[in-house]
């Protein structure tokens, strides 16, 4: 498992939240964020990027559309994973 995703999943477990991966396949929608997380009364969509990865245009568009419709969606990478866990997911 990738380090950023593992760190997020461990944090969500700590507060007895849940998550599910949005896995690509023949019936899936392209551009959907990697993880849907439910914890501390929030539903949050996370697009995980490891070191050196960059979001694709469709991923940027999808995150923007989720936000425009009142949802919470974020790009998470090694540089901001601790901040996302603390400030967005509310895990101390």
Backbone as a printed PyTorch tensor [residue, N CA C, xyz], in Angstrom:
tensor([[[  0.8390,  -1.1790,   0.0000],
         [  0.0000,   0.0000,   0.0000],
         [  0.8850,   1.2450,   0.0000]],

        [[  0.4420,   2.2650,  -0.6780],
         [  1.2110,   3.4970,  -0.7760],
         [  1.2240,   4.2220,   0.5700]],

        [[  2.3550,   4.8720,   0.9010],
         [  2.5150,   5.5080,   2.2250],
         [  1.4550,   6.5510,   2.5870]],

        [[  1.0790,   7.4110,   1.6560],
         [  0.1010,   8.4560,   1.9650],
         [ -1.2480,   7.8190,   2.2820]],

        [[ -1.6770,   6.8900,   1.4490],
         [ -2.9590,   6.2200,   1.6800],
         [ -2.9470,   5.4610,   3.0130]],

        [[ -1.8690,   4.7810,   3.2940],
         [ -1.7650,   4.0190,   4.5440],
         [ -1.9090,   4.9500,   5.7500]],

        [[ -1.2670,   6.0940,   5.6920],
         [ -1.3240,   7.0620,   6.7910],
         [ -2.7560,   7.5760,   6.9960]],

        [[ -3.4580,   7.8250,   5.9080],
         [ -4.8430,   8.2870,   5.9930],
         [ -5.7220,   7.2000,   6.5970]],

        [[ -5.5840,   5.9820,   6.1060],
         [ -6.4100,   4.8840,   6.5990],
         [ -6.1680,   4.6170,   8.0770]],

        [[ -4.9310,   4.7000,   8.5300],
         [ -4.6220,   4.5120,   9.9520],
         [ -5.2770,   5.6050,  10.7970]],

        [[ -5.2540,   6.8390,  10.3030],
         [ -5.8640,   7.9480,  11.0380],
         [ -7.3760,   7.7760,  11.1360]],

        [[ -8.0070,   7.3510,  10.0520],
         [ -9.4590,   7.1600,  10.0480],
         [ -9.8500,   6.0210,  10.9950]],

        [[ -9.0700,   4.9510,  11.0070],
         [ -9.3190,   3.8340,  11.9360],
         [ -9.2600,   4.3120,  13.3850]],

        [[ -8.3390,   5.2180,  13.6520],
         [ -8.1210,   5.7240,  15.0200],
         [ -9.3900,   6.3420,  15.6010]],

        [[-10.2060,   6.9670,  14.7520],
         [-11.4430,   7.6030,  15.2280],
         [-12.6810,   6.7780,  14.8620]],

        [[-12.4440,   5.5240,  14.5030],
         [-13.5230,   4.5900,  14.1670],
         [-14.3670,   5.0700,  12.9860]],

        [[-13.7010,   5.7440,  12.0440],
         [-14.3530,   6.1520,  10.8100],
         [-14.2600,   5.0260,   9.7960]],

        [[-14.6920,   5.3070,   8.6020],
         [-14.6100,   4.3140,   7.5400],
         [-14.2090,   4.9890,   6.2370]],

        [[-13.8330,   4.1890,   5.2810],
         [-13.4530,   4.6850,   3.9600],
         [-13.6760,   3.5700,   2.9660]],

        [[-13.7340,   3.9520,   1.7090],
         [-13.6880,   2.9410,   0.6540],
         [-12.9630,   3.5170,  -0.5360]],

        [[-12.2320,   2.6550,  -1.2040],
         [-11.5110,   3.1020,  -2.3970],
         [-12.4550,   3.1590,  -3.5820]],

        [[-12.2210,   4.0910,  -4.4490],
         [-12.9560,   4.1880,  -5.7080],
         [-12.0460,   3.5860,  -6.7720]],

        [[-12.2750,   2.3360,  -7.0700],
         [-11.3890,   1.5640,  -7.9330],
         [-11.8050,   1.6920,  -9.3940]],

        [[-10.8360,   1.9370, -10.2420],
         [-11.1050,   2.0430, -11.6750],
         [-11.4600,   0.6750, -12.2460]],

        [[-12.3800,   0.6840, -13.1460],
         [-12.7960,  -0.5420, -13.8070],
         [-13.7160,  -0.2000, -14.9640]],

        [[-14.2330,  -1.2040, -15.6340],
         [-15.0450,  -0.9420, -16.8250],
         [-16.3350,  -0.1790, -16.5330]],

        [[-16.8500,  -0.2260, -15.3060],
         [-18.1090,   0.4500, -14.9690],
         [-17.9040,   1.6690, -14.0840]],

        [[-16.6570,   2.0510, -13.8520],
         [-16.3840,   3.1920, -12.9820],
         [-16.3200,   4.4790, -13.7850]],

        [[-16.4650,   5.5810, -13.0970],
         [-16.3730,   6.9020, -13.7110],
         [-14.9500,   7.4050, -13.5800]],

        [[-14.3740,   7.8330, -14.6790],
         [-13.0090,   8.3480, -14.6690],
         [-12.9390,   9.6660, -13.8970]],

        [[-11.8050,   9.8810, -13.2050],
         [-11.5750,  11.1440, -12.5110],
         [-12.0920,  11.1970, -11.0880]],

        [[-12.8260,  10.1630, -10.6470],
         [-13.3620,  10.1510,  -9.2860],
         [-12.1990,  10.0070,  -8.3030]],

        [[-12.2020,  10.7810,  -7.1990],
         [-11.1090,  10.7000,  -6.2270],
         [-10.8770,   9.2780,  -5.7120]],

        [[ -9.6410,   9.0070,  -5.2950],
         [ -9.2200,   7.6710,  -4.8750],
         [ -9.9680,   7.1190,  -3.6720]],

        [[-10.2200,   7.9590,  -2.6780],
         [-10.8570,   7.4920,  -1.4440],
         [-12.0570,   8.3640,  -1.0830]],

        [[-13.1040,   7.7090,  -0.6120],
         [-14.2100,   8.3940,   0.0410],
         [-14.0620,   8.0700,   1.5160]],

        [[-13.9510,   9.1020,   2.3420],
         [-13.7190,   8.9380,   3.7770],
         [-14.9170,   9.4910,   4.5430]],

        [[-15.3560,   8.7270,   5.5340],
         [-16.4200,   9.1810,   6.4220],
         [-15.8840,   9.0980,   7.8460]],

        [[-15.7240,  10.2570,   8.4680],
         [-15.2660,  10.2760,   9.8590],
         [-15.5970,  11.6180,  10.4840]],

        [[-15.8230,  11.5730,  11.7850],
         [-16.1260,  12.7900,  12.5460],
         [-17.2700,  13.6020,  11.9180]],

        [[-18.2930,  12.8960,  11.4190],
         [-19.4700,  13.5640,  10.8670],
         [-19.2850,  14.1800,   9.4980]],

        [[-18.2380,  13.8260,   8.8000],
         [-17.9510,  14.4020,   7.4800],
         [-17.8070,  13.3080,   6.4280]],

        [[-18.1760,  13.6490,   5.1990],
         [-17.8830,  12.8140,   4.0390],
         [-16.8950,  13.6070,   3.1960]],

        [[-15.7340,  13.0230,   2.9520],
         [-14.6450,  13.7390,   2.2890],
         [-14.0770,  12.8740,   1.1690]],

        [[-13.8370,  13.4970,   0.0360],
         [-13.2450,  12.8080,  -1.1070],
         [-11.7740,  13.1940,  -1.2060]],

        [[-10.9050,  12.1920,  -1.2980],
         [ -9.4650,  12.4470,  -1.3420],
         [ -8.8290,  11.8410,  -2.5870]],

        [[ -8.1170,  12.6540,  -3.3220],
         [ -7.3060,  12.1950,  -4.4570],
         [ -5.8790,  12.1270,  -3.9430]],

        [[ -5.3270,  10.9340,  -3.9130],
         [ -4.0000,  10.7160,  -3.3340],
         [ -2.9280,  10.7790,  -4.4110]],

        [[ -1.9120,  11.5690,  -4.1240],
         [ -0.7650,  11.6910,  -5.0280],
         [  0.4970,  11.4160,  -4.2170]],

        [[  1.2800,  10.5000,  -4.7080],
         [  2.5520,  10.2100,  -4.0580],
         [  3.6030,  11.1940,  -4.5650]],

        [[  4.7850,  11.1560,  -3.9850],
         [  5.8740,  12.0730,  -4.3390],
         [  6.0880,  12.0990,  -5.8500]],

        [[  6.0280,  13.2880,  -6.4260],
         [  6.2820,  13.4600,  -7.8480],
         [  5.0610,  13.3000,  -8.7420]],

        [[  3.9440,  12.7890,  -8.2010],
         [  2.7220,  12.6560,  -8.9980],
         [  2.0280,  14.0020,  -9.1220]],

        [[  1.3640,  14.2000, -10.2630],
         [  0.6140,  15.4310, -10.4950],
         [ -0.8200,  15.0710, -10.8690]],

        [[ -1.7850,  15.8970, -10.4510],
         [ -3.1730,  15.6290, -10.8170],
         [ -3.3870,  15.7690, -12.3290]],

        [[ -4.2600,  14.9310, -12.8530],
         [ -4.6490,  15.0560, -14.2560],
         [ -5.7620,  16.1010, -14.3590]],

        [[ -5.9720,  16.6300, -15.5390],
         [ -6.9960,  17.6680, -15.7480],
         [ -8.3780,  17.1990, -15.2970]],

        [[ -8.7200,  15.9460, -15.6220],
         [-10.0200,  15.4200, -15.2390],
         [-10.1540,  15.3310, -13.7160]],

        [[ -9.0810,  14.9890, -13.0290],
         [ -9.1070,  14.9390, -11.5620],
         [ -9.3050,  16.3420, -10.9870]],

        [[ -8.6250,  17.3180, -11.5570],
         [ -8.7940,  18.7060, -11.1070],
         [-10.2330,  19.1660, -11.3130]],

        [[-10.7960,  18.8280, -12.4570],
         [-12.1780,  19.1990, -12.7720],
         [-13.1450,  18.5460, -11.7780]],

        [[-12.9470,  17.2700, -11.5030],
         [-13.8410,  16.5510, -10.5950],
         [-13.7950,  17.1360,  -9.1880]],

        [[-12.5940,  17.4090,  -8.6850],
         [-12.4500,  18.0350,  -7.3570],
         [-13.1730,  19.3770,  -7.3430]],

        [[-13.0060,  20.1620,  -8.3840],
         [-13.6600,  21.4640,  -8.4920],
         [-15.1900,  21.3140,  -8.4760]],

        [[-15.7150,  20.3250,  -9.2070],
         [-17.1640,  20.1180,  -9.2590],
         [-17.7160,  19.6690,  -7.8990]],

        [[-16.9910,  18.8180,  -7.2110],
         [-17.4250,  18.3970,  -5.8740],
         [-17.5050,  19.6170,  -4.9590]],

        [[-16.4870,  20.4600,  -5.0020],
         [-16.4650,  21.6650,  -4.1600],
         [-17.5810,  22.6340,  -4.5330]],

        [[-17.8020,  22.8420,  -5.8310],
         [-18.8510,  23.7580,  -6.2810],
         [-20.2320,  23.3020,  -5.8360]],

        [[-20.3870,  22.0100,  -5.6290],
         [-21.6690,  21.4580,  -5.2050],
         [-21.7490,  21.2400,  -3.7010]],

        [[-20.8410,  21.8730,  -2.9570],
         [-20.9050,  21.8560,  -1.5020],
         [-20.1680,  20.7160,  -0.8280]],

        [[-19.4660,  19.8940,  -1.5990],
         [-18.7240,  18.7830,  -1.0140],
         [-17.3170,  19.1850,  -0.6020]],

        [[-16.6880,  18.3020,   0.1300],
         [-15.3000,  18.5030,   0.5360],
         [-14.4300,  17.5330,  -0.2450]],

        [[-13.4830,  18.0700,  -0.9780],
         [-12.5920,  17.2350,  -1.7870],
         [-11.2060,  17.8700,  -1.8000]],

        [[-10.1880,  17.0100,  -1.6970],
         [ -8.8200,  17.5040,  -1.5680],
         [ -7.8390,  16.6010,  -2.2970]],

        [[ -6.7540,  17.2010,  -2.7420],
         [ -5.5920,  16.4580,  -3.2040],
         [ -4.7050,  16.2650,  -1.9810]],

        [[ -4.2060,  15.0520,  -1.7960],
         [ -3.3500,  14.7480,  -0.6570],
         [ -2.0350,  14.1880,  -1.1740]],

        [[ -0.9310,  14.7170,  -0.6590],
         [  0.3910,  14.2250,  -1.0440],
         [  1.2840,  14.1860,   0.1960]],

        [[  2.5140,  13.7140,   0.0700],
         [  3.3890,  13.6250,   1.2470],
         [  3.5960,  14.9630,   1.9540]],

        [[  3.4650,  16.0690,   1.2270],
         [  3.7050,  17.3850,   1.8180],
         [  2.5400,  17.9040,   2.6610]],

        [[  1.3090,  17.4270,   2.3900],
         [  0.1720,  17.9660,   3.1400],
         [ -0.6480,  16.8980,   3.8660]],

        [[ -0.2110,  15.6470,   3.8490],
         [ -1.0100,  14.5730,   4.4460],
         [ -1.2640,  14.8020,   5.9370]],

        [[ -0.2770,  15.2520,   6.6930],
         [ -0.4800,  15.4840,   8.1300],
         [ -1.4800,  16.6160,   8.3650]],

        [[ -1.4080,  17.6530,   7.5630],
         [ -2.3370,  18.7770,   7.6630],
         [ -3.7670,  18.3260,   7.3410]],

        [[ -3.9340,  17.5320,   6.2960],
         [ -5.2590,  17.0190,   5.9170],
         [ -5.8310,  16.1490,   7.0340]],

        [[ -5.0140,  15.2780,   7.5920],
         [ -5.4690,  14.4010,   8.6710],
         [ -5.9340,  15.2210,   9.8680]],

        [[ -5.1670,  16.2170,  10.2450],
         [ -5.5010,  17.0270,  11.4260],
         [ -6.6350,  18.0220,  11.1610]],

        [[ -6.4810,  18.8430,  10.1260],
         [ -7.3950,  19.9530,   9.9050],
         [ -8.6760,  19.5820,   9.1530]],

        [[ -8.6020,  18.6290,   8.2400],
         [ -9.7760,  18.2680,   7.4530],
         [-10.5160,  17.0850,   8.0570]],

        [[ -9.7730,  16.0140,   8.3560],
         [-10.4150,  14.8270,   8.9240],
         [-10.6860,  14.9900,  10.4080]],

        [[ -9.9770,  15.9040,  11.0550],
         [-10.1940,  16.1600,  12.4810],
         [ -9.5960,  15.1000,  13.3900]],

        [[ -8.5460,  14.4490,  12.9190],
         [ -7.8840,  13.4030,  13.7210],
         [ -6.6390,  13.9980,  14.3420]],

        [[ -6.5640,  13.9130,  15.6470],
         [ -5.4090,  14.4960,  16.3600],
         [ -4.3610,  13.4500,  16.6140]]])
